[in-house]
């Protein structure tokens, strides 16, 4: 017995729960279409492979940052003597640790500012 076709019925004129015979053109053994369909993601779009290049680059950058930080800390710890620092308007006698930390912070700020400027220039191209 067949049921009347409804707008949501993908195979009008078929009995619900009964699959078509395997050999029926265009249909597989379960009544679905044959052939391979492209895999789709949760939004229904095609699935794209994850780019591992960015992940590797970020991991290497993080490892380099960690290495430089450890070397900087060891350098500061082993250089504890006082030094004369000549500023533009005054001379200061300060521990070498303080001078190195100030230099490292200023270097990080300059580096971050340069990265922000380059990022902005690339975005505006």
Buried (B, 14 or more C-beta within 10 A) or exposed (E): EEEEEEEEEEBEEBEEEEBBEEEEEEBEEEBBEEEEEEEEEEEEEEEEEEEEEEEEEEEEEEEEEEEEEEEBEEEBEEEEEEBEBEEEEEEEEEBBBBBBBEEBEEEEEEEEEEEEEEEEEEEEE
